[in-house]
Every structure is written in C-alpha cells, then in structure tokens.
Amino acid sequence: MECRQESALAILTKAVRLHCTGAVFVVVFSFKMCKNKINMMQVLKEDNYGVIHGISRKSRIKQVSKQITCSVLIPEKRKIMAKALIFLATGYEEVEMLTVVDMLRRAGIDIDMVSVTKDPEVTGSHNITIKADVLFEDADLDQAQALILPGGIPGTPNLKAYAPLCEALKTFAKEGKLVAAVCAAPTVLSELGILKDKKATSYPSFEGKLDCAEYLQQPYVVDDNVITSRGMGTCIEFAGAIIAALKDDETAKQVKDAIVYQG
C-alpha cells in the first residue's frame, strides 16, 4: 500500500474524481483545528450533492482545505488471476476467440481475454471491437494453466511481434503447461520452436510454414501439452479439446451437447 502526502485541495479534488468513476480509495484527514473548528464530515454532508458529484462549490472546498492536511492510501495494482488466458492483438479472428471464451466459461473454467495492446478495446480482423478483461501487464501468468492464441490477419503477426507474450509461450511450453493456437496462430508456436517435436495442424494455407514433427489435416491435434486447430469452423472442437485438457472429456461432451453441437 502506498501512502502519499499531498495538499488538502489536491487530494479532495482527486477524491471527488475517483468517487465519480467508482474507484476505491481511502483518504485520511488530519485536522488542524481552527477557532471555529470546521468539521470536515459536516461539510461533506451539507455539500454532498455539490461536492461529491462535481465540486460545484470550489470556494467551500478551498476554505476547508486550509484547515487540514491529507494523506491518501492508494491500493497497489493487483494481478488478475485466471486459469486460462486468450490473447487479443489488433486484427484477431473474433469468432475463433469468442467461441473458446464462451465454451470454457460454460465449462466453469475461468478464462480472461487479455489485450496485448495498451487499450482494453481491441478491434478484430472483421472490424468488430471487443473489450478485453485485462491488459497483458495486469494478467497473472504465474497462476494461469493455459495460454491460447486465436488466429486472424494481421492478428497473428501482431501476437508474434509482442515479445512478452512470446517469452510467456516459451516458458509455458518448457514447463509442460498448456499452449493452444488456431488458424494462422500455430505459426507463432512454430517460429518459437514449440512445434518442432510435435504433431500439429493449422489453417490449410499455412501448412508449409509449420516446422513440426508431423502435419495432420484434422480439425484439431493434441500432442502432449500443445493443441492446434485449423480455423473458425473447427473452433468448437478446438475449445472442446482445451476443456478436456483443463478438466475432462465428460465436461467437454456436456458443453458440446448443451450447444447442440452436431459434429
């Protein structure tokens, strides 16, 4: 927890702004009582609507701020924990991403959409913008059990260009944790050397770009801790394989039955 001394006026103004955005904060007031003993809590009660909802009475706040000093306790950023993480870069394939998220959540698996951009709102390859759950720097990679890549162009090369994600993928693969990719995204795993000793698949036109032990023309391929799949049309099977890996085959079947999957 960070404790920071600031001027009373600055901290009051900040507190009001934080309040209006719904943020959680703690302000500690230390009163220097003057002759007329101004009561800060009474001021806030009297001016509740004017002060808390926009500081319309600035002169009143200035008057009070002269009588007090303030400290603000600012909570440290906490890492966001999830069992699985799926990554969004500009130009990702929207349906591939959302199919996986939807099915894993139906299976009771905690999965977060993670933006590798500096903006939580990320636009896909078909001009659909989706708000991620968290930015990459706030995702708790240490607690995650699976990293998942949707395909899409230019989403796939944009994922590959993000060095922190590539390092995380290599670490997960080395530690035997689950890594999964669909459509063009298996090429990211290939370029990182993760598929070298693995059977794999991808979108058909990317077959020649995979450096893998054996290329299979199947809807999805599971080889130890690596799952790959071919495209949007195979994503239900892809998500089912991830569910089976993180939970069990029965849960995967139940989810597919519940959405009336006919495959």
Contacts in CASP RR format, 6 or more apart in sequence:
PFRMAT RR
TARGET T0000
AUTHOR 0000-0000-0000
METHOD contacts of the structure
MODEL  1
MECRQESALAILTKAVRLHCTGAVFVVVFSFKMCKNKINMMQVLKEDNYG
VIHGISRKSRIKQVSKQITCSVLIPEKRKIMAKALIFLATGYEEVEMLTV
VDMLRRAGIDIDMVSVTKDPEVTGSHNITIKADVLFEDADLDQAQALILP
GGIPGTPNLKAYAPLCEALKTFAKEGKLVAAVCAAPTVLSELGILKDKKA
TSYPSFEGKLDCAEYLQQPYVVDDNVITSRGMGTCIEFAGAIIAALKDDE
TAKQVKDAIVYQG
1 73 0 8 1.000
1 74 0 8 1.000
1 75 0 8 1.000
1 76 0 8 1.000
2 73 0 8 1.000
2 74 0 8 1.000
2 76 0 8 1.000
3 71 0 8 1.000
3 72 0 8 1.000
3 73 0 8 1.000
4 71 0 8 1.000
4 72 0 8 1.000
4 74 0 8 1.000
5 69 0 8 1.000
5 70 0 8 1.000
5 71 0 8 1.000
6 14 0 8 1.000
6 70 0 8 1.000
6 71 0 8 1.000
6 72 0 8 1.000
7 65 0 8 1.000
7 70 0 8 1.000
8 29 0 8 1.000
8 64 0 8 1.000
8 65 0 8 1.000
8 66 0 8 1.000
8 67 0 8 1.000
8 68 0 8 1.000
8 69 0 8 1.000
8 70 0 8 1.000
9 61 0 8 1.000
9 62 0 8 1.000
9 65 0 8 1.000
11 27 0 8 1.000
11 70 0 8 1.000
11 71 0 8 1.000
11 72 0 8 1.000
12 61 0 8 1.000
12 64 0 8 1.000
12 65 0 8 1.000
12 70 0 8 1.000
13 55 0 8 1.000
13 61 0 8 1.000
14 72 0 8 1.000
15 25 0 8 1.000
15 27 0 8 1.000
15 72 0 8 1.000
16 51 0 8 1.000
16 52 0 8 1.000
16 54 0 8 1.000
16 55 0 8 1.000
18 25 0 8 1.000
19 25 0 8 1.000
19 52 0 8 1.000
20 52 0 8 1.000
20 53 0 8 1.000
20 54 0 8 1.000
24 75 0 8 1.000
25 72 0 8 1.000
25 73 0 8 1.000
25 74 0 8 1.000
25 75 0 8 1.000
26 72 0 8 1.000
26 73 0 8 1.000
27 70 0 8 1.000
27 71 0 8 1.000
27 72 0 8 1.000
27 73 0 8 1.000
28 70 0 8 1.000
28 71 0 8 1.000
28 72 0 8 1.000
28 73 0 8 1.000
29 40 0 8 1.000
29 68 0 8 1.000
29 69 0 8 1.000
29 70 0 8 1.000
30 68 0 8 1.000
30 69 0 8 1.000
30 70 0 8 1.000
30 71 0 8 1.000
31 40 0 8 1.000
31 67 0 8 1.000
31 68 0 8 1.000
32 67 0 8 1.000
32 68 0 8 1.000
32 69 0 8 1.000
33 67 0 8 1.000
34 67 0 8 1.000
38 63 0 8 1.000
38 64 0 8 1.000
38 67 0 8 1.000
40 64 0 8 1.000
40 67 0 8 1.000
40 68 0 8 1.000
43 51 0 8 1.000
43 60 0 8 1.000
43 64 0 8 1.000
44 51 0 8 1.000
44 52 0 8 1.000
47 57 0 8 1.000
47 60 0 8 1.000
50 56 0 8 1.000
50 57 0 8 1.000
51 57 0 8 1.000
51 60 0 8 1.000
51 61 0 8 1.000
55 61 0 8 1.000
77 138 0 8 1.000
79 138 0 8 1.000
79 139 0 8 1.000
79 140 0 8 1.000
79 142 0 8 1.000
79 143 0 8 1.000
80 112 0 8 1.000
80 133 0 8 1.000
80 134 0 8 1.000
80 138 0 8 1.000
80 139 0 8 1.000
80 140 0 8 1.000
81 110 0 8 1.000
81 140 0 8 1.000
81 143 0 8 1.000
81 144 0 8 1.000
82 110 0 8 1.000
82 111 0 8 1.000
82 112 0 8 1.000
82 133 0 8 1.000
82 139 0 8 1.000
82 140 0 8 1.000
82 143 0 8 1.000
82 144 0 8 1.000
83 109 0 8 1.000
83 110 0 8 1.000
83 111 0 8 1.000
83 143 0 8 1.000
83 144 0 8 1.000
83 145 0 8 1.000
83 146 0 8 1.000
83 246 0 8 1.000
84 104 0 8 1.000
84 109 0 8 1.000
84 110 0 8 1.000
84 111 0 8 1.000
84 112 0 8 1.000
84 144 0 8 1.000
84 145 0 8 1.000
84 146 0 8 1.000
84 147 0 8 1.000
84 148 0 8 1.000
84 178 0 8 1.000
84 242 0 8 1.000
84 246 0 8 1.000
85 111 0 8 1.000
85 112 0 8 1.000
85 114 0 8 1.000
85 139 0 8 1.000
85 141 0 8 1.000
85 144 0 8 1.000
85 146 0 8 1.000
85 147 0 8 1.000
85 148 0 8 1.000
86 97 0 8 1.000
86 100 0 8 1.000
86 101 0 8 1.000
86 111 0 8 1.000
86 112 0 8 1.000
86 113 0 8 1.000
86 114 0 8 1.000
86 148 0 8 1.000
86 149 0 8 1.000
86 150 0 8 1.000
87 114 0 8 1.000
87 115 0 8 1.000
87 116 0 8 1.000
87 136 0 8 1.000
87 147 0 8 1.000
87 148 0 8 1.000
87 149 0 8 1.000
87 150 0 8 1.000
87 159 0 8 1.000
87 165 0 8 1.000
88 97 0 8 1.000
88 113 0 8 1.000
88 114 0 8 1.000
88 115 0 8 1.000
88 116 0 8 1.000
88 117 0 8 1.000
88 122 0 8 1.000
88 124 0 8 1.000
88 130 0 8 1.000
88 132 0 8 1.000
88 150 0 8 1.000
89 116 0 8 1.000
89 117 0 8 1.000
89 122 0 8 1.000
89 154 0 8 1.000
89 155 0 8 1.000
89 156 0 8 1.000
89 158 0 8 1.000
89 159 0 8 1.000
89 161 0 8 1.000
89 162 0 8 1.000
90 117 0 8 1.000
90 122 0 8 1.000
90 123 0 8 1.000
90 124 0 8 1.000
90 154 0 8 1.000
90 155 0 8 1.000
90 158 0 8 1.000
91 122 0 8 1.000
91 123 0 8 1.000
91 124 0 8 1.000
91 125 0 8 1.000
91 152 0 8 1.000
91 153 0 8 1.000
91 154 0 8 1.000
91 155 0 8 1.000
91 158 0 8 1.000
92 122 0 8 1.000
92 124 0 8 1.000
92 125 0 8 1.000
92 150 0 8 1.000
92 151 0 8 1.000
92 152 0 8 1.000
92 155 0 8 1.000
92 158 0 8 1.000
92 159 0 8 1.000
93 124 0 8 1.000
93 125 0 8 1.000
93 126 0 8 1.000
93 150 0 8 1.000
93 151 0 8 1.000
93 152 0 8 1.000
93 155 0 8 1.000
93 182 0 8 1.000
93 183 0 8 1.000
93 231 0 8 1.000
93 232 0 8 1.000
94 124 0 8 1.000
94 125 0 8 1.000
94 126 0 8 1.000
94 128 0 8 1.000
94 130 0 8 1.000
95 232 0 8 1.000
95 235 0 8 1.000
96 150 0 8 1.000
96 151 0 8 1.000
96 152 0 8 1.000
96 182 0 8 1.000
96 183 0 8 1.000
96 231 0 8 1.000
96 232 0 8 1.000
96 235 0 8 1.000
96 238 0 8 1.000
97 113 0 8 1.000
97 130 0 8 1.000
97 150 0 8 1.000
98 130 0 8 1.000
99 232 0 8 1.000
99 235 0 8 1.000
99 236 0 8 1.000
99 238 0 8 1.000
99 239 0 8 1.000
100 111 0 8 1.000
100 148 0 8 1.000
100 150 0 8 1.000
100 182 0 8 1.000
100 235 0 8 1.000
100 238 0 8 1.000
100 239 0 8 1.000
100 242 0 8 1.000
101 111 0 8 1.000
101 113 0 8 1.000
102 239 0 8 1.000
103 236 0 8 1.000
103 239 0 8 1.000
103 240 0 8 1.000
103 243 0 8 1.000
103 255 0 8 1.000
103 259 0 8 1.000
104 111 0 8 1.000
104 239 0 8 1.000
104 242 0 8 1.000
104 243 0 8 1.000
104 246 0 8 1.000
105 111 0 8 1.000
106 255 0 8 1.000
106 258 0 8 1.000
106 259 0 8 1.000
107 243 0 8 1.000
107 246 0 8 1.000
107 247 0 8 1.000
107 251 0 8 1.000
107 252 0 8 1.000
107 254 0 8 1.000
107 255 0 8 1.000
109 243 0 8 1.000
109 246 0 8 1.000
109 247 0 8 1.000
111 148 0 8 1.000
112 132 0 8 1.000
112 133 0 8 1.000
112 134 0 8 1.000
112 139 0 8 1.000
113 130 0 8 1.000
113 132 0 8 1.000
113 133 0 8 1.000
113 134 0 8 1.000
114 132 0 8 1.000
114 133 0 8 1.000
114 134 0 8 1.000
114 135 0 8 1.000
114 136 0 8 1.000
114 139 0 8 1.000
115 121 0 8 1.000
115 122 0 8 1.000
115 132 0 8 1.000
115 134 0 8 1.000
115 135 0 8 1.000
115 136 0 8 1.000
116 136 0 8 1.000
116 158 0 8 1.000
116 159 0 8 1.000
116 162 0 8 1.000
116 164 0 8 1.000
116 165 0 8 1.000
118 135 0 8 1.000
120 131 0 8 1.000
120 132 0 8 1.000
120 133 0 8 1.000
120 134 0 8 1.000
120 135 0 8 1.000
121 129 0 8 1.000
121 130 0 8 1.000
121 131 0 8 1.000
121 132 0 8 1.000
122 129 0 8 1.000
122 130 0 8 1.000
122 131 0 8 1.000
122 132 0 8 1.000
123 129 0 8 1.000
124 130 0 8 1.000
124 152 0 8 1.000
124 155 0 8 1.000
125 152 0 8 1.000
125 153 0 8 1.000
125 154 0 8 1.000
125 155 0 8 1.000
136 162 0 8 1.000
136 164 0 8 1.000
136 165 0 8 1.000
141 147 0 8 1.000
141 168 0 8 1.000
144 177 0 8 1.000
145 177 0 8 1.000
145 178 0 8 1.000
145 246 0 8 1.000
146 172 0 8 1.000
146 177 0 8 1.000
146 178 0 8 1.000
146 179 0 8 1.000
146 180 0 8 1.000
146 242 0 8 1.000
146 245 0 8 1.000
146 246 0 8 1.000
147 165 0 8 1.000
147 168 0 8 1.000
147 169 0 8 1.000
147 172 0 8 1.000
147 177 0 8 1.000
147 178 0 8 1.000
147 179 0 8 1.000
147 180 0 8 1.000
148 179 0 8 1.000
148 180 0 8 1.000
148 181 0 8 1.000
148 242 0 8 1.000
149 156 0 8 1.000
149 159 0 8 1.000
149 179 0 8 1.000
149 180 0 8 1.000
149 181 0 8 1.000
149 182 0 8 1.000
149 185 0 8 1.000
149 188 0 8 1.000
149 189 0 8 1.000
150 182 0 8 1.000
150 183 0 8 1.000
150 185 0 8 1.000
151 181 0 8 1.000
151 182 0 8 1.000
151 183 0 8 1.000
151 184 0 8 1.000
151 185 0 8 1.000
151 203 0 8 1.000
151 231 0 8 1.000
152 183 0 8 1.000
152 184 0 8 1.000
152 185 0 8 1.000
153 184 0 8 1.000
156 183 0 8 1.000
156 184 0 8 1.000
156 185 0 8 1.000
156 187 0 8 1.000
156 188 0 8 1.000
159 165 0 8 1.000
159 185 0 8 1.000
159 188 0 8 1.000
160 166 0 8 1.000
160 187 0 8 1.000
160 188 0 8 1.000
160 191 0 8 1.000
166 188 0 8 1.000
166 192 0 8 1.000
169 179 0 8 1.000
169 188 0 8 1.000
169 189 0 8 1.000
169 192 0 8 1.000
169 194 0 8 1.000
170 192 0 8 1.000
170 194 0 8 1.000
172 178 0 8 1.000
172 179 0 8 1.000
172 225 0 8 1.000
173 179 0 8 1.000
173 189 0 8 1.000
173 192 0 8 1.000
173 194 0 8 1.000
173 225 0 8 1.000
173 226 0 8 1.000
176 224 0 8 1.000
176 225 0 8 1.000
177 225 0 8 1.000
178 225 0 8 1.000
178 226 0 8 1.000
178 227 0 8 1.000
178 242 0 8 1.000
178 245 0 8 1.000
178 246 0 8 1.000
179 189 0 8 1.000
179 194 0 8 1.000
179 225 0 8 1.000
179 226 0 8 1.000
179 227 0 8 1.000
180 226 0 8 1.000
180 227 0 8 1.000
180 228 0 8 1.000
180 229 0 8 1.000
180 238 0 8 1.000
180 241 0 8 1.000
180 242 0 8 1.000
181 188 0 8 1.000
181 189 0 8 1.000
181 227 0 8 1.000
181 228 0 8 1.000
181 229 0 8 1.000
182 228 0 8 1.000
182 229 0 8 1.000
182 230 0 8 1.000
182 231 0 8 1.000
182 234 0 8 1.000
182 235 0 8 1.000
182 238 0 8 1.000
183 202 0 8 1.000
183 203 0 8 1.000
183 206 0 8 1.000
183 229 0 8 1.000
183 230 0 8 1.000
183 231 0 8 1.000
183 232 0 8 1.000
184 202 0 8 1.000
184 203 0 8 1.000
184 206 0 8 1.000
185 202 0 8 1.000
186 195 0 8 1.000
186 200 0 8 1.000
186 201 0 8 1.000
186 202 0 8 1.000
186 206 0 8 1.000
186 210 0 8 1.000
186 228 0 8 1.000
187 202 0 8 1.000
187 206 0 8 1.000
187 209 0 8 1.000
187 210 0 8 1.000
189 195 0 8 1.000
189 200 0 8 1.000
189 226 0 8 1.000
189 228 0 8 1.000
190 200 0 8 1.000
190 209 0 8 1.000
190 210 0 8 1.000
190 211 0 8 1.000
190 212 0 8 1.000
193 211 0 8 1.000
194 226 0 8 1.000
195 210 0 8 1.000
195 211 0 8 1.000
195 212 0 8 1.000
195 213 0 8 1.000
195 226 0 8 1.000
195 228 0 8 1.000
196 211 0 8 1.000
196 212 0 8 1.000
196 213 0 8 1.000
197 213 0 8 1.000
198 212 0 8 1.000
198 213 0 8 1.000
198 223 0 8 1.000
198 224 0 8 1.000
198 226 0 8 1.000
199 212 0 8 1.000
199 213 0 8 1.000
199 214 0 8 1.000
199 215 0 8 1.000
199 216 0 8 1.000
199 221 0 8 1.000
199 223 0 8 1.000
200 210 0 8 1.000
200 212 0 8 1.000
200 213 0 8 1.000
200 214 0 8 1.000
200 215 0 8 1.000
200 216 0 8 1.000
200 221 0 8 1.000
200 223 0 8 1.000
200 226 0 8 1.000
200 228 0 8 1.000
201 215 0 8 1.000
201 216 0 8 1.000
201 217 0 8 1.000
201 218 0 8 1.000
201 219 0 8 1.000
201 220 0 8 1.000
201 221 0 8 1.000
201 228 0 8 1.000
201 229 0 8 1.000
201 230 0 8 1.000
202 209 0 8 1.000
202 210 0 8 1.000
202 215 0 8 1.000
202 228 0 8 1.000
202 230 0 8 1.000
203 230 0 8 1.000
203 231 0 8 1.000
204 217 0 8 1.000
204 230 0 8 1.000
207 215 0 8 1.000
208 215 0 8 1.000
213 223 0 8 1.000
218 230 0 8 1.000
219 229 0 8 1.000
219 230 0 8 1.000
219 234 0 8 1.000
219 237 0 8 1.000
219 238 0 8 1.000
220 227 0 8 1.000
220 228 0 8 1.000
220 229 0 8 1.000
220 230 0 8 1.000
220 234 0 8 1.000
220 237 0 8 1.000
220 238 0 8 1.000
220 241 0 8 1.000
221 227 0 8 1.000
221 228 0 8 1.000
221 229 0 8 1.000
222 241 0 8 1.000
222 245 0 8 1.000
227 238 0 8 1.000
227 241 0 8 1.000
227 242 0 8 1.000
227 245 0 8 1.000
229 235 0 8 1.000
229 237 0 8 1.000
229 238 0 8 1.000
229 241 0 8 1.000
231 238 0 8 1.000
236 256 0 8 1.000
236 259 0 8 1.000
236 261 0 8 1.000
236 263 0 8 1.000
237 263 0 8 1.000
239 255 0 8 1.000
240 252 0 8 1.000
240 255 0 8 1.000
240 256 0 8 1.000
241 252 0 8 1.000
243 251 0 8 1.000
243 252 0 8 1.000
243 255 0 8 1.000
244 251 0 8 1.000
244 252 0 8 1.000
256 263 0 8 1.000
END
